[in-house]
Amino acid sequence: MLDIDEMGQKEIHELLHKVGYGHLGCIHEGKPYVIPMNYYLEEEQIYLFK
């Protein structure tokens, strides 16, 4: 069975500062799609780049 742990705010920020990229999942006309994204994190703001 898959064990999923919840992350705290500090852990989330540490991970986001460390990685710098991710995937944005969306739905358009009932069909899901995923876009790879780079991002920049500045304090509480996150800037996404395609």
C-alpha distance matrix in Angstrom:
0.0 3.8 6.4 9.6 12.9 16.1 19.1 22.6 25.7 26.8 23.6 23.7 27.4 26.9 24.4 26.7 29.7 28.1 26.7 29.4 27.8 25.1 24.7 26.1 24.7 27.3 28.3 31.8 33.3 29.9 28.5 25.9 26.8 25.9 28.5 28.1 29.9 31.4 32.0 34.2 33.3 36.4 35.9 34.3 35.2 33.1 35.1 33.5 35.1 34.6
3.8 0.0 3.8 6.3 9.8 13.0 15.7 19.3 22.3 23.4 20.1 20.0 23.7 23.3 20.6 22.9 25.9 24.4 23.1 25.7 24.1 21.5 21.2 22.7 21.6 24.4 25.8 29.4 31.2 28.0 26.5 23.6 24.2 22.9 25.3 24.8 26.3 27.8 28.3 30.4 29.5 32.6 32.1 30.6 31.5 29.4 31.4 29.8 31.5 31.2
6.4 3.8 0.0 3.8 6.6 10.1 12.9 16.3 19.6 20.5 17.4 17.8 21.5 21.1 18.9 21.4 24.3 23.0 22.2 25.0 23.9 21.5 21.8 23.2 22.5 25.4 27.1 30.8 32.8 29.8 28.5 25.4 25.9 24.3 26.4 25.6 26.6 27.6 27.7 29.4 28.1 30.9 30.1 28.7 29.9 28.2 30.5 29.4 31.5 31.6
9.6 6.3 3.8 0.0 3.8 6.7 9.5 13.1 16.1 17.4 14.4 14.4 18.2 18.2 16.0 18.3 21.4 20.5 19.7 22.2 21.2 18.8 19.1 20.3 19.8 22.7 24.6 28.4 30.6 27.7 26.6 23.4 23.8 22.0 23.9 23.2 23.9 24.8 24.6 26.2 24.7 27.4 26.6 25.0 26.3 24.6 27.1 26.1 28.4 28.8
12.9 9.8 6.6 3.8 0.0 3.8 6.5 9.8 13.1 14.2 11.4 12.1 15.8 15.8 14.3 16.8 19.6 19.0 18.8 21.5 21.1 19.1 20.0 21.1 21.2 24.1 26.3 30.1 32.5 29.9 28.9 25.6 25.8 23.7 25.1 24.1 24.2 24.7 23.9 25.0 23.1 25.5 24.2 22.8 24.5 23.3 26.2 25.8 28.3 29.1
16.1 13.0 10.1 6.7 3.8 0.0 3.8 6.7 10.0 11.7 9.6 9.8 13.5 14.3 13.2 15.2 18.1 18.2 18.3 20.4 20.3 18.4 19.3 19.9 20.2 22.8 25.2 28.9 31.5 29.1 28.3 25.0 25.3 23.2 24.4 23.6 23.2 23.5 22.3 23.1 20.8 22.9 21.4 19.7 21.6 20.8 23.9 23.8 26.7 27.9
19.1 15.7 12.9 9.5 6.5 3.8 0.0 3.8 6.7 8.1 5.9 6.3 9.8 10.5 9.9 12.0 14.6 15.0 15.5 17.6 18.1 16.7 18.3 19.1 20.0 22.8 25.6 29.3 32.1 30.1 29.2 25.7 25.4 22.9 23.5 22.3 21.4 21.2 19.6 20.0 17.6 19.5 17.9 16.6 18.7 18.0 21.2 21.5 24.5 26.0
22.6 19.3 16.3 13.1 9.8 6.7 3.8 0.0 3.8 5.5 5.3 6.2 8.8 10.1 10.7 12.4 14.4 15.5 16.7 18.5 19.5 18.6 20.4 20.9 22.1 24.7 27.6 31.0 33.9 32.2 31.5 28.1 27.8 25.2 25.5 24.3 22.8 22.3 20.1 19.8 16.9 18.1 15.9 14.7 17.4 17.4 21.0 21.9 25.1 27.2
25.7 22.3 19.6 16.1 13.1 10.0 6.7 3.8 0.0 3.8 5.5 5.1 6.2 8.6 10.0 10.6 12.3 14.2 15.6 16.8 18.1 17.7 19.6 19.9 21.6 23.9 27.0 30.3 33.3 32.0 31.3 27.9 27.3 24.7 24.5 23.2 21.3 20.4 17.8 17.0 13.8 14.6 12.2 10.9 13.8 14.3 18.0 19.5 22.8 25.2
26.8 23.4 20.5 17.4 14.2 11.7 8.1 5.5 3.8 0.0 3.8 5.5 5.3 6.2 8.7 10.0 10.7 12.3 14.5 16.1 18.1 18.2 20.8 21.6 23.7 26.3 29.6 32.9 36.1 34.7 33.8 30.3 29.3 26.4 25.9 24.0 22.0 20.5 18.0 16.8 13.5 14.2 11.9 11.9 14.8 15.3 18.8 20.4 23.4 25.9
23.6 20.1 17.4 14.4 11.4 9.6 5.9 5.3 5.5 3.8 0.0 3.8 5.5 5.1 6.2 8.6 10.0 10.6 12.3 14.5 16.1 16.1 18.6 19.9 21.9 24.8 28.1 31.5 34.7 33.2 31.9 28.3 27.3 24.3 24.0 22.0 20.4 19.2 17.2 16.7 14.0 15.6 14.1 14.0 16.2 15.8 19.0 19.9 22.7 24.8
23.7 20.0 17.8 14.4 12.1 9.8 6.3 6.2 5.1 5.5 3.8 0.0 3.8 5.5 5.2 6.2 8.6 9.9 10.7 12.3 13.5 13.1 15.4 16.4 18.4 21.3 24.7 27.9 31.2 29.8 28.7 25.0 24.0 21.0 20.6 18.9 17.2 16.2 14.1 14.0 11.4 13.5 12.3 11.6 13.3 12.5 15.7 16.5 19.4 21.5
27.4 23.7 21.5 18.2 15.8 13.5 9.8 8.8 6.2 5.3 5.5 3.8 0.0 3.8 5.4 5.1 6.1 8.5 10.1 11.0 13.2 13.7 16.5 17.4 20.1 22.8 26.3 29.3 32.7 31.8 30.5 27.0 25.5 22.4 21.4 19.4 17.0 15.3 12.7 11.6 8.6 10.1 9.0 9.1 11.0 10.6 13.9 15.3 18.2 20.8
26.9 23.3 21.1 18.2 15.8 14.3 10.5 10.1 8.6 6.2 5.1 5.5 3.8 0.0 3.8 5.6 5.3 6.2 8.8 10.7 13.2 14.3 17.6 19.2 21.9 24.9 28.5 31.6 35.0 33.9 32.4 28.7 27.0 23.7 22.6 20.1 18.0 16.0 13.9 12.9 10.5 12.1 11.5 12.5 14.1 13.4 16.2 17.3 19.6 22.0
24.4 20.6 18.9 16.0 14.3 13.2 9.9 10.7 10.0 8.7 6.2 5.2 5.4 3.8 0.0 3.8 5.5 5.1 6.1 8.7 10.4 11.0 14.3 16.3 18.8 22.1 25.7 28.8 32.3 31.0 29.3 25.5 23.8 20.4 19.5 16.9 15.3 13.7 12.3 12.3 10.7 13.4 13.5 13.9 14.7 13.1 15.4 15.8 17.8 19.7
26.7 22.9 21.4 18.3 16.8 15.2 12.0 12.4 10.6 10.0 8.6 6.2 5.1 5.6 3.8 0.0 3.8 5.4 5.5 6.2 8.1 9.1 12.4 14.0 17.0 20.0 23.7 26.5 30.1 29.3 27.6 23.9 22.0 18.5 17.2 14.7 12.5 10.7 8.7 8.7 7.2 10.3 11.1 11.3 11.4 9.4 11.6 12.1 14.3 16.5
29.7 25.9 24.3 21.4 19.6 18.1 14.6 14.4 12.3 10.7 10.0 8.6 6.1 5.3 5.5 3.8 0.0 3.8 5.9 6.3 9.6 11.8 15.3 17.0 20.3 23.2 27.0 29.6 33.3 32.7 30.9 27.3 25.1 21.5 19.7 16.9 14.3 11.6 9.5 8.1 6.6 9.0 10.1 11.6 11.8 10.4 12.2 13.4 15.2 17.7
28.1 24.4 23.0 20.5 19.0 18.2 15.0 15.5 14.2 12.3 10.6 9.9 8.5 6.2 5.1 5.4 3.8 0.0 3.8 6.3 9.2 11.5 15.2 17.7 20.8 24.1 27.8 30.5 34.2 33.4 31.2 27.5 25.2 21.5 19.8 16.7 14.7 12.2 11.1 10.6 10.1 12.7 13.8 15.3 15.5 13.6 15.0 15.3 16.5 18.5
26.7 23.1 22.2 19.7 18.8 18.3 15.5 16.7 15.6 14.5 12.3 10.7 10.1 8.8 6.1 5.5 5.9 3.8 0.0 3.9 5.8 8.0 11.8 14.5 17.6 21.0 24.7 27.4 31.0 30.2 27.9 24.2 21.7 17.9 16.3 13.0 11.4 9.3 9.1 9.9 10.4 13.8 15.4 16.2 15.7 13.0 13.8 13.2 14.1 15.5
29.4 25.7 25.0 22.2 21.5 20.4 17.6 18.5 16.8 16.1 14.5 12.3 11.0 10.7 8.7 6.2 6.3 6.3 3.9 0.0 3.8 7.1 10.8 13.0 16.6 19.6 23.3 25.6 29.4 29.0 26.8 23.2 20.5 16.7 14.4 11.2 8.8 5.9 5.5 6.6 8.1 11.7 14.1 14.8 13.4 10.4 10.5 9.8 10.4 12.2
27.8 24.1 23.9 21.2 21.1 20.3 18.1 19.5 18.1 18.1 16.1 13.5 13.2 13.2 10.4 8.1 9.6 9.2 5.8 3.8 0.0 3.8 7.2 9.9 13.3 16.4 20.1 22.4 26.1 25.7 23.2 19.7 16.8 13.1 10.8 7.5 5.7 4.2 5.8 8.6 10.5 14.3 16.6 16.6 14.9 11.3 10.9 9.0 9.2 10.0
25.1 21.5 21.5 18.8 19.1 18.4 16.7 18.6 17.7 18.2 16.1 13.1 13.7 14.3 11.0 9.1 11.8 11.5 8.0 7.1 3.8 0.0 3.8 6.8 9.9 13.3 16.9 19.5 23.1 22.4 20.0 16.3 13.7 10.0 8.6 6.0 5.4 6.4 7.8 11.0 12.4 16.1 18.1 17.3 15.7 12.1 12.0 9.5 10.3 10.4
24.7 21.2 21.8 19.1 20.0 19.3 18.3 20.4 19.6 20.8 18.6 15.4 16.5 17.6 14.3 12.4 15.3 15.2 11.8 10.8 7.2 3.8 0.0 3.8 6.4 9.8 13.3 15.9 19.4 18.7 16.2 12.5 9.9 6.3 5.5 4.4 5.5 8.4 10.1 13.6 15.0 18.7 20.5 19.2 17.3 13.7 13.3 10.2 10.9 10.0
26.1 22.7 23.2 20.3 21.1 19.9 19.1 20.9 19.9 21.6 19.9 16.4 17.4 19.2 16.3 14.0 17.0 17.7 14.5 13.0 9.9 6.8 3.8 0.0 3.8 6.6 10.3 12.9 16.5 16.0 14.0 10.6 8.4 5.5 5.2 6.4 6.7 9.9 10.8 14.3 15.4 18.7 20.4 18.4 16.3 13.0 12.5 9.5 10.7 9.9
24.7 21.6 22.5 19.8 21.2 20.2 20.0 22.1 21.6 23.7 21.9 18.4 20.1 21.9 18.8 17.0 20.3 20.8 17.6 16.6 13.3 9.9 6.4 3.8 0.0 3.8 7.2 10.2 13.6 12.6 10.6 7.1 5.8 4.4 6.5 8.9 10.2 13.6 14.6 18.0 18.9 22.1 23.5 21.2 19.3 16.2 16.0 13.0 14.2 12.9
27.3 24.4 25.4 22.7 24.1 22.8 22.8 24.7 23.9 26.3 24.8 21.3 22.8 24.9 22.1 20.0 23.2 24.1 21.0 19.6 16.4 13.3 9.8 6.6 3.8 0.0 3.8 6.7 10.2 9.6 8.3 5.7 5.5 6.3 8.2 11.4 12.5 16.0 16.8 20.0 21.0 23.9 25.2 22.6 20.5 17.7 17.2 14.3 15.4 14.0
28.3 25.8 27.1 24.6 26.3 25.2 25.6 27.6 27.0 29.6 28.1 24.7 26.3 28.5 25.7 23.7 27.0 27.8 24.7 23.3 20.1 16.9 13.3 10.3 7.2 3.8 0.0 3.8 6.6 5.9 5.3 4.2 6.1 8.7 11.1 14.6 16.1 19.6 20.5 23.8 24.7 27.5 28.7 25.9 23.9 21.2 20.7 17.8 18.7 17.1
31.8 29.4 30.8 28.4 30.1 28.9 29.3 31.0 30.3 32.9 31.5 27.9 29.3 31.6 28.8 26.5 29.6 30.5 27.4 25.6 22.4 19.5 15.9 12.9 10.2 6.7 3.8 0.0 3.8 5.4 5.3 6.4 7.7 10.7 12.5 16.3 17.7 21.3 22.4 25.6 26.8 29.4 30.9 28.2 25.8 23.2 22.1 19.2 19.6 17.7
33.3 31.2 32.8 30.6 32.5 31.5 32.1 33.9 33.3 36.1 34.7 31.2 32.7 35.0 32.3 30.1 33.3 34.2 31.0 29.4 26.1 23.1 19.4 16.5 13.6 10.2 6.6 3.8 0.0 3.8 5.6 8.4 10.6 14.0 16.1 19.9 21.5 25.0 26.2 29.3 30.5 33.1 34.4 31.5 29.2 26.8 25.8 23.0 23.4 21.3
29.9 28.0 29.8 27.7 29.9 29.1 30.1 32.2 32.0 34.7 33.2 29.8 31.8 33.9 31.0 29.3 32.7 33.4 30.2 29.0 25.7 22.4 18.7 16.0 12.6 9.6 5.9 5.4 3.8 0.0 3.8 6.7 9.9 13.3 16.1 19.7 21.6 25.3 26.4 29.6 30.5 33.2 34.3 31.4 29.5 27.0 26.4 23.6 24.3 22.3
28.5 26.5 28.5 26.6 28.9 28.3 29.2 31.5 31.3 33.8 31.9 28.7 30.5 32.4 29.3 27.6 30.9 31.2 27.9 26.8 23.2 20.0 16.2 14.0 10.6 8.3 5.3 5.3 5.6 3.8 0.0 3.8 6.7 10.4 13.3 16.9 19.2 22.9 24.5 27.9 29.1 32.1 33.5 30.9 28.8 26.0 25.2 22.0 22.3 20.0
25.9 23.6 25.4 23.4 25.6 25.0 25.7 28.1 27.9 30.3 28.3 25.0 27.0 28.7 25.5 23.9 27.3 27.5 24.2 23.2 19.7 16.3 12.5 10.6 7.1 5.7 4.2 6.4 8.4 6.7 3.8 0.0 3.8 7.0 10.4 13.7 16.0 19.7 21.2 24.7 25.9 29.0 30.3 27.9 25.9 22.9 22.4 19.2 19.7 17.5
26.8 24.2 25.9 23.8 25.8 25.3 25.4 27.8 27.3 29.3 27.3 24.0 25.5 27.0 23.8 22.0 25.1 25.2 21.7 20.5 16.8 13.7 9.9 8.4 5.8 5.5 6.1 7.7 10.6 9.9 6.7 3.8 0.0 3.8 6.8 10.2 12.8 16.6 18.5 22.2 23.7 27.0 28.7 26.6 24.4 21.1 20.1 16.6 16.6 14.2
25.9 22.9 24.3 22.0 23.7 23.2 22.9 25.2 24.7 26.4 24.3 21.0 22.4 23.7 20.4 18.5 21.5 21.5 17.9 16.7 13.1 10.0 6.3 5.5 4.4 6.3 8.7 10.7 14.0 13.3 10.4 7.0 3.8 0.0 3.8 6.7 9.4 13.1 15.2 18.9 20.5 23.9 25.8 23.9 21.8 18.3 17.4 13.8 13.8 11.5
28.5 25.3 26.4 23.9 25.1 24.4 23.5 25.5 24.5 25.9 24.0 20.6 21.4 22.6 19.5 17.2 19.7 19.8 16.3 14.4 10.8 8.6 5.5 5.2 6.5 8.2 11.1 12.5 16.1 16.1 13.3 10.4 6.8 3.8 0.0 3.8 6.2 10.0 12.4 16.1 18.2 21.6 23.9 22.4 19.9 16.2 14.7 11.0 10.3 7.8
28.1 24.8 25.6 23.2 24.1 23.6 22.3 24.3 23.2 24.0 22.0 18.9 19.4 20.1 16.9 14.7 16.9 16.7 13.0 11.2 7.5 6.0 4.4 6.4 8.9 11.4 14.6 16.3 19.9 19.7 16.9 13.7 10.2 6.7 3.8 0.0 3.8 7.1 10.1 13.9 16.2 19.8 22.3 21.3 18.9 15.1 13.7 10.1 9.1 7.0
29.9 26.3 26.6 23.9 24.2 23.2 21.4 22.8 21.3 22.0 20.4 17.2 17.0 18.0 15.3 12.5 14.3 14.7 11.4 8.8 5.7 5.4 5.5 6.7 10.2 12.5 16.1 17.7 21.5 21.6 19.2 16.0 12.8 9.4 6.2 3.8 0.0 3.8 6.4 10.2 12.7 16.2 18.8 18.1 15.5 11.7 10.0 6.5 5.7 5.0
31.4 27.8 27.6 24.8 24.7 23.5 21.2 22.3 20.4 20.5 19.2 16.2 15.3 16.0 13.7 10.7 11.6 12.2 9.3 5.9 4.2 6.4 8.4 9.9 13.6 16.0 19.6 21.3 25.0 25.3 22.9 19.7 16.6 13.1 10.0 7.1 3.8 0.0 3.8 7.2 10.2 13.6 16.6 16.5 13.9 10.2 8.5 6.0 5.1 6.3
32.0 28.3 27.7 24.6 23.9 22.3 19.6 20.1 17.8 18.0 17.2 14.1 12.7 13.9 12.3 8.7 9.5 11.1 9.1 5.5 5.8 7.8 10.1 10.8 14.6 16.8 20.5 22.4 26.2 26.4 24.5 21.2 18.5 15.2 12.4 10.1 6.4 3.8 0.0 3.8 6.5 9.9 12.9 12.8 10.2 6.7 5.3 4.4 5.7 8.6
34.2 30.4 29.4 26.2 25.0 23.1 20.0 19.8 17.0 16.8 16.7 14.0 11.6 12.9 12.3 8.7 8.1 10.6 9.9 6.6 8.6 11.0 13.6 14.3 18.0 20.0 23.8 25.6 29.3 29.6 27.9 24.7 22.2 18.9 16.1 13.9 10.2 7.2 3.8 0.0 3.8 6.6 9.9 10.7 8.3 5.8 5.1 6.7 8.3 11.7
33.3 29.5 28.1 24.7 23.1 20.8 17.6 16.9 13.8 13.5 14.0 11.4 8.6 10.5 10.7 7.2 6.6 10.1 10.4 8.1 10.5 12.4 15.0 15.4 18.9 21.0 24.7 26.8 30.5 30.5 29.1 25.9 23.7 20.5 18.2 16.2 12.7 10.2 6.5 3.8 0.0 3.8 6.4 7.3 5.9 4.5 6.4 8.9 11.4 14.8
36.4 32.6 30.9 27.4 25.5 22.9 19.5 18.1 14.6 14.2 15.6 13.5 10.1 12.1 13.4 10.3 9.0 12.7 13.8 11.7 14.3 16.1 18.7 18.7 22.1 23.9 27.5 29.4 33.1 33.2 32.1 29.0 27.0 23.9 21.6 19.8 16.2 13.6 9.9 6.6 3.8 0.0 3.8 6.0 5.2 6.3 8.1 11.5 14.0 17.6
35.9 32.1 30.1 26.6 24.2 21.4 17.9 15.9 12.2 11.9 14.1 12.3 9.0 11.5 13.5 11.1 10.1 13.8 15.4 14.1 16.6 18.1 20.5 20.4 23.5 25.2 28.7 30.9 34.4 34.3 33.5 30.3 28.7 25.8 23.9 22.3 18.8 16.6 12.9 9.9 6.4 3.8 0.0 3.8 5.7 8.1 10.9 14.3 17.2 20.8
34.3 30.6 28.7 25.0 22.8 19.7 16.6 14.7 10.9 11.9 14.0 11.6 9.1 12.5 13.9 11.3 11.6 15.3 16.2 14.8 16.6 17.3 19.2 18.4 21.2 22.6 25.9 28.2 31.5 31.4 30.9 27.9 26.6 23.9 22.4 21.3 18.1 16.5 12.8 10.7 7.3 6.0 3.8 0.0 3.8 6.8 10.2 13.3 16.7 20.1
35.2 31.5 29.9 26.3 24.5 21.6 18.7 17.4 13.8 14.8 16.2 13.3 11.0 14.1 14.7 11.4 11.8 15.5 15.7 13.4 14.9 15.7 17.3 16.3 19.3 20.5 23.9 25.8 29.2 29.5 28.8 25.9 24.4 21.8 19.9 18.9 15.5 13.9 10.2 8.3 5.9 5.2 5.7 3.8 0.0 3.8 6.6 10.0 13.4 16.8
33.1 29.4 28.2 24.6 23.3 20.8 18.0 17.4 14.3 15.3 15.8 12.5 10.6 13.4 13.1 9.4 10.4 13.6 13.0 10.4 11.3 12.1 13.7 13.0 16.2 17.7 21.2 23.2 26.8 27.0 26.0 22.9 21.1 18.3 16.2 15.1 11.7 10.2 6.7 5.8 4.5 6.3 8.1 6.8 3.8 0.0 3.8 6.5 10.0 13.3
35.1 31.4 30.5 27.1 26.2 23.9 21.2 21.0 18.0 18.8 19.0 15.7 13.9 16.2 15.4 11.6 12.2 15.0 13.8 10.5 10.9 12.0 13.3 12.5 16.0 17.2 20.7 22.1 25.8 26.4 25.2 22.4 20.1 17.4 14.7 13.7 10.0 8.5 5.3 5.1 6.4 8.1 10.9 10.2 6.6 3.8 0.0 3.8 6.8 10.4
33.5 29.8 29.4 26.1 25.8 23.8 21.5 21.9 19.5 20.4 19.9 16.5 15.3 17.3 15.8 12.1 13.4 15.3 13.2 9.8 9.0 9.5 10.2 9.5 13.0 14.3 17.8 19.2 23.0 23.6 22.0 19.2 16.6 13.8 11.0 10.1 6.5 6.0 4.4 6.7 8.9 11.5 14.3 13.3 10.0 6.5 3.8 0.0 3.8 6.9
35.1 31.5 31.5 28.4 28.3 26.7 24.5 25.1 22.8 23.4 22.7 19.4 18.2 19.6 17.8 14.3 15.2 16.5 14.1 10.4 9.2 10.3 10.9 10.7 14.2 15.4 18.7 19.6 23.4 24.3 22.3 19.7 16.6 13.8 10.3 9.1 5.7 5.1 5.7 8.3 11.4 14.0 17.2 16.7 13.4 10.0 6.8 3.8 0.0 3.8
34.6 31.2 31.6 28.8 29.1 27.9 26.0 27.2 25.2 25.9 24.8 21.5 20.8 22.0 19.7 16.5 17.7 18.5 15.5 12.2 10.0 10.4 10.0 9.9 12.9 14.0 17.1 17.7 21.3 22.3 20.0 17.5 14.2 11.5 7.8 7.0 5.0 6.3 8.6 11.7 14.8 17.6 20.8 20.1 16.8 13.3 10.4 6.9 3.8 0.0
